[in-house]
């Protein structure tokens, strides 16, 4: 009886370790960085990671931000 329980435990552990994680969708942490948003002044689309922000608005350059 103990051998049967041990066998079921090992099979369950192998299943959850190897197969359960593969069914999860891949994490997409870079989606926010790759998003394109328009500049509040000129309307040029720029990646979020390359923008400048002031008063909750995104700008493509210092020139647009200072106007």
PyMOL commands that set and color helices and strands:
alter all, ss='L'
color gray80, all
select helices_A, chain A and resi 2-23+31-34+48-50+62-66
alter helices_A, ss='H'
color red, helices_A
select strands_A, chain A and resi 36-38+45-47+52-54+57-59
alter strands_A, ss='S'
color yellow, strands_A
deselect
rebuild
show_as cartoon
